[in-house]
Structure formats: structure tokens, C-alpha cells
Amino acid sequence: MHGLFDPNRPDPKAVRRIKTLVAERFGLPESTTLAVAELRCHEPDCPPVETVITAREADGTMRDWRVAKPLSDVERADIDMLGRRP
């Protein structure tokens, strides 16, 4: 089974923690599907690594949030700041 222990795969506990924090922060119903991914960017205008969180509501509505740090470094304070203007 190739890829079973992929060292680049995000920690499932960290992914669950982020999903829980986002669901609580935005009061998302259980019918909302949340996806969390860590992306690398090689463009000069973006951080080298960012965490992207996508919520898909039951009606098909989608929302995305980005945190400019690796998935394992995302904290409650980062999630609390999502959706707020600086």
C-alpha cells in the first residue's frame, strides 16, 4: 500500500482541531463539509506555506479562508481572526 505513511501528509488531529474551531467560530451546521489543506506557493506575492479551509454548505454555497502559516501552526487566535477586517 504505497503512500500509507506519507511523511508530507498533514496530521489528522491537527486537521480535526482546525475543522472543530472553524465550525464553532462560524456556527456551521453538521451538514457543512469542511476541507483543510496546506498549500505551498512559489509566487513572490504569497507566503511560502498557507493553510486553506473550505466550507461547503448543504445548498452548495462555498466559503474559503486562508491562514498564512503551516497547518500544524494554526491556533485558535488565527481562526478567531478569520472573516474580520484588519
MODELLER restraints for C-alpha pairs under 7 A, 6 or more apart:
rsr = mdl.restraints
at = mdl.atoms
rsr.add(forms.Gaussian(group=physical.xy_distance, feature=features.Distance(at['CA:14:A'], at['CA:72:A']), mean=6.09, stdev=0.5))
rsr.add(forms.Gaussian(group=physical.xy_distance, feature=features.Distance(at['CA:15:A'], at['CA:36:A']), mean=6.32, stdev=0.5))
rsr.add(forms.Gaussian(group=physical.xy_distance, feature=features.Distance(at['CA:19:A'], at['CA:34:A']), mean=6.38, stdev=0.5))
rsr.add(forms.Gaussian(group=physical.xy_distance, feature=features.Distance(at['CA:21:A'], at['CA:76:A']), mean=6.74, stdev=0.5))
rsr.add(forms.Gaussian(group=physical.xy_distance, feature=features.Distance(at['CA:21:A'], at['CA:79:A']), mean=6.74, stdev=0.5))
rsr.add(forms.Gaussian(group=physical.xy_distance, feature=features.Distance(at['CA:22:A'], at['CA:79:A']), mean=6.37, stdev=0.5))
rsr.add(forms.Gaussian(group=physical.xy_distance, feature=features.Distance(at['CA:25:A'], at['CA:80:A']), mean=6.54, stdev=0.5))
rsr.add(forms.Gaussian(group=physical.xy_distance, feature=features.Distance(at['CA:31:A'], at['CA:57:A']), mean=6.79, stdev=0.5))
rsr.add(forms.Gaussian(group=physical.xy_distance, feature=features.Distance(at['CA:31:A'], at['CA:58:A']), mean=5.93, stdev=0.5))
rsr.add(forms.Gaussian(group=physical.xy_distance, feature=features.Distance(at['CA:32:A'], at['CA:55:A']), mean=6.41, stdev=0.5))
rsr.add(forms.Gaussian(group=physical.xy_distance, feature=features.Distance(at['CA:32:A'], at['CA:56:A']), mean=5.57, stdev=0.5))
rsr.add(forms.Gaussian(group=physical.xy_distance, feature=features.Distance(at['CA:32:A'], at['CA:57:A']), mean=4.59, stdev=0.5))
rsr.add(forms.Gaussian(group=physical.xy_distance, feature=features.Distance(at['CA:32:A'], at['CA:58:A']), mean=6.02, stdev=0.5))
rsr.add(forms.Gaussian(group=physical.xy_distance, feature=features.Distance(at['CA:33:A'], at['CA:55:A']), mean=5.67, stdev=0.5))
rsr.add(forms.Gaussian(group=physical.xy_distance, feature=features.Distance(at['CA:33:A'], at['CA:56:A']), mean=5.12, stdev=0.5))
rsr.add(forms.Gaussian(group=physical.xy_distance, feature=features.Distance(at['CA:33:A'], at['CA:57:A']), mean=6.55, stdev=0.5))
rsr.add(forms.Gaussian(group=physical.xy_distance, feature=features.Distance(at['CA:34:A'], at['CA:54:A']), mean=5.64, stdev=0.5))
rsr.add(forms.Gaussian(group=physical.xy_distance, feature=features.Distance(at['CA:34:A'], at['CA:55:A']), mean=4.60, stdev=0.5))
rsr.add(forms.Gaussian(group=physical.xy_distance, feature=features.Distance(at['CA:34:A'], at['CA:56:A']), mean=6.48, stdev=0.5))
rsr.add(forms.Gaussian(group=physical.xy_distance, feature=features.Distance(at['CA:35:A'], at['CA:53:A']), mean=5.69, stdev=0.5))
rsr.add(forms.Gaussian(group=physical.xy_distance, feature=features.Distance(at['CA:35:A'], at['CA:54:A']), mean=5.14, stdev=0.5))
rsr.add(forms.Gaussian(group=physical.xy_distance, feature=features.Distance(at['CA:35:A'], at['CA:55:A']), mean=6.59, stdev=0.5))
rsr.add(forms.Gaussian(group=physical.xy_distance, feature=features.Distance(at['CA:36:A'], at['CA:51:A']), mean=6.99, stdev=0.5))
rsr.add(forms.Gaussian(group=physical.xy_distance, feature=features.Distance(at['CA:36:A'], at['CA:52:A']), mean=5.79, stdev=0.5))
rsr.add(forms.Gaussian(group=physical.xy_distance, feature=features.Distance(at['CA:36:A'], at['CA:53:A']), mean=4.58, stdev=0.5))
rsr.add(forms.Gaussian(group=physical.xy_distance, feature=features.Distance(at['CA:36:A'], at['CA:54:A']), mean=6.52, stdev=0.5))
rsr.add(forms.Gaussian(group=physical.xy_distance, feature=features.Distance(at['CA:37:A'], at['CA:51:A']), mean=5.69, stdev=0.5))
rsr.add(forms.Gaussian(group=physical.xy_distance, feature=features.Distance(at['CA:37:A'], at['CA:52:A']), mean=5.28, stdev=0.5))
rsr.add(forms.Gaussian(group=physical.xy_distance, feature=features.Distance(at['CA:37:A'], at['CA:53:A']), mean=6.56, stdev=0.5))
rsr.add(forms.Gaussian(group=physical.xy_distance, feature=features.Distance(at['CA:38:A'], at['CA:49:A']), mean=6.86, stdev=0.5))
rsr.add(forms.Gaussian(group=physical.xy_distance, feature=features.Distance(at['CA:38:A'], at['CA:50:A']), mean=5.73, stdev=0.5))
rsr.add(forms.Gaussian(group=physical.xy_distance, feature=features.Distance(at['CA:38:A'], at['CA:51:A']), mean=4.47, stdev=0.5))
rsr.add(forms.Gaussian(group=physical.xy_distance, feature=features.Distance(at['CA:38:A'], at['CA:52:A']), mean=6.23, stdev=0.5))
rsr.add(forms.Gaussian(group=physical.xy_distance, feature=features.Distance(at['CA:38:A'], at['CA:70:A']), mean=6.39, stdev=0.5))
rsr.add(forms.Gaussian(group=physical.xy_distance, feature=features.Distance(at['CA:38:A'], at['CA:71:A']), mean=5.83, stdev=0.5))
rsr.add(forms.Gaussian(group=physical.xy_distance, feature=features.Distance(at['CA:39:A'], at['CA:49:A']), mean=5.66, stdev=0.5))
rsr.add(forms.Gaussian(group=physical.xy_distance, feature=features.Distance(at['CA:39:A'], at['CA:50:A']), mean=5.43, stdev=0.5))
rsr.add(forms.Gaussian(group=physical.xy_distance, feature=features.Distance(at['CA:39:A'], at['CA:51:A']), mean=6.24, stdev=0.5))
rsr.add(forms.Gaussian(group=physical.xy_distance, feature=features.Distance(at['CA:40:A'], at['CA:48:A']), mean=5.55, stdev=0.5))
rsr.add(forms.Gaussian(group=physical.xy_distance, feature=features.Distance(at['CA:40:A'], at['CA:49:A']), mean=4.51, stdev=0.5))
rsr.add(forms.Gaussian(group=physical.xy_distance, feature=features.Distance(at['CA:40:A'], at['CA:50:A']), mean=6.55, stdev=0.5))
rsr.add(forms.Gaussian(group=physical.xy_distance, feature=features.Distance(at['CA:41:A'], at['CA:47:A']), mean=6.57, stdev=0.5))
rsr.add(forms.Gaussian(group=physical.xy_distance, feature=features.Distance(at['CA:41:A'], at['CA:48:A']), mean=5.05, stdev=0.5))
rsr.add(forms.Gaussian(group=physical.xy_distance, feature=features.Distance(at['CA:41:A'], at['CA:49:A']), mean=6.18, stdev=0.5))
rsr.add(forms.Gaussian(group=physical.xy_distance, feature=features.Distance(at['CA:42:A'], at['CA:48:A']), mean=6.40, stdev=0.5))
rsr.add(forms.Gaussian(group=physical.xy_distance, feature=features.Distance(at['CA:47:A'], at['CA:68:A']), mean=6.06, stdev=0.5))
rsr.add(forms.Gaussian(group=physical.xy_distance, feature=features.Distance(at['CA:49:A'], at['CA:68:A']), mean=6.58, stdev=0.5))
rsr.add(forms.Gaussian(group=physical.xy_distance, feature=features.Distance(at['CA:49:A'], at['CA:69:A']), mean=5.72, stdev=0.5))
rsr.add(forms.Gaussian(group=physical.xy_distance, feature=features.Distance(at['CA:49:A'], at['CA:70:A']), mean=5.66, stdev=0.5))
rsr.add(forms.Gaussian(group=physical.xy_distance, feature=features.Distance(at['CA:50:A'], at['CA:66:A']), mean=6.66, stdev=0.5))
rsr.add(forms.Gaussian(group=physical.xy_distance, feature=features.Distance(at['CA:50:A'], at['CA:67:A']), mean=5.61, stdev=0.5))
rsr.add(forms.Gaussian(group=physical.xy_distance, feature=features.Distance(at['CA:50:A'], at['CA:68:A']), mean=4.42, stdev=0.5))
rsr.add(forms.Gaussian(group=physical.xy_distance, feature=features.Distance(at['CA:50:A'], at['CA:69:A']), mean=4.72, stdev=0.5))
rsr.add(forms.Gaussian(group=physical.xy_distance, feature=features.Distance(at['CA:50:A'], at['CA:70:A']), mean=5.47, stdev=0.5))
rsr.add(forms.Gaussian(group=physical.xy_distance, feature=features.Distance(at['CA:51:A'], at['CA:66:A']), mean=5.66, stdev=0.5))
rsr.add(forms.Gaussian(group=physical.xy_distance, feature=features.Distance(at['CA:51:A'], at['CA:67:A']), mean=5.11, stdev=0.5))
rsr.add(forms.Gaussian(group=physical.xy_distance, feature=features.Distance(at['CA:51:A'], at['CA:68:A']), mean=6.43, stdev=0.5))
rsr.add(forms.Gaussian(group=physical.xy_distance, feature=features.Distance(at['CA:51:A'], at['CA:69:A']), mean=6.18, stdev=0.5))
rsr.add(forms.Gaussian(group=physical.xy_distance, feature=features.Distance(at['CA:51:A'], at['CA:70:A']), mean=5.82, stdev=0.5))
rsr.add(forms.Gaussian(group=physical.xy_distance, feature=features.Distance(at['CA:51:A'], at['CA:71:A']), mean=5.30, stdev=0.5))
rsr.add(forms.Gaussian(group=physical.xy_distance, feature=features.Distance(at['CA:52:A'], at['CA:64:A']), mean=6.93, stdev=0.5))
rsr.add(forms.Gaussian(group=physical.xy_distance, feature=features.Distance(at['CA:52:A'], at['CA:65:A']), mean=5.81, stdev=0.5))
rsr.add(forms.Gaussian(group=physical.xy_distance, feature=features.Distance(at['CA:52:A'], at['CA:66:A']), mean=4.60, stdev=0.5))
rsr.add(forms.Gaussian(group=physical.xy_distance, feature=features.Distance(at['CA:52:A'], at['CA:67:A']), mean=6.54, stdev=0.5))
rsr.add(forms.Gaussian(group=physical.xy_distance, feature=features.Distance(at['CA:53:A'], at['CA:64:A']), mean=5.62, stdev=0.5))
rsr.add(forms.Gaussian(group=physical.xy_distance, feature=features.Distance(at['CA:53:A'], at['CA:65:A']), mean=5.19, stdev=0.5))
rsr.add(forms.Gaussian(group=physical.xy_distance, feature=features.Distance(at['CA:53:A'], at['CA:66:A']), mean=6.33, stdev=0.5))
rsr.add(forms.Gaussian(group=physical.xy_distance, feature=features.Distance(at['CA:54:A'], at['CA:62:A']), mean=6.92, stdev=0.5))
rsr.add(forms.Gaussian(group=physical.xy_distance, feature=features.Distance(at['CA:54:A'], at['CA:63:A']), mean=5.69, stdev=0.5))
rsr.add(forms.Gaussian(group=physical.xy_distance, feature=features.Distance(at['CA:54:A'], at['CA:64:A']), mean=4.47, stdev=0.5))
rsr.add(forms.Gaussian(group=physical.xy_distance, feature=features.Distance(at['CA:54:A'], at['CA:65:A']), mean=6.53, stdev=0.5))
rsr.add(forms.Gaussian(group=physical.xy_distance, feature=features.Distance(at['CA:55:A'], at['CA:62:A']), mean=5.52, stdev=0.5))
rsr.add(forms.Gaussian(group=physical.xy_distance, feature=features.Distance(at['CA:55:A'], at['CA:63:A']), mean=5.22, stdev=0.5))
rsr.add(forms.Gaussian(group=physical.xy_distance, feature=features.Distance(at['CA:55:A'], at['CA:64:A']), mean=6.46, stdev=0.5))
rsr.add(forms.Gaussian(group=physical.xy_distance, feature=features.Distance(at['CA:56:A'], at['CA:62:A']), mean=4.49, stdev=0.5))
rsr.add(forms.Gaussian(group=physical.xy_distance, feature=features.Distance(at['CA:56:A'], at['CA:63:A']), mean=6.70, stdev=0.5))
rsr.add(forms.Gaussian(group=physical.xy_distance, feature=features.Distance(at['CA:65:A'], at['CA:82:A']), mean=6.72, stdev=0.5))
rsr.add(forms.Gaussian(group=physical.xy_distance, feature=features.Distance(at['CA:67:A'], at['CA:78:A']), mean=6.97, stdev=0.5))
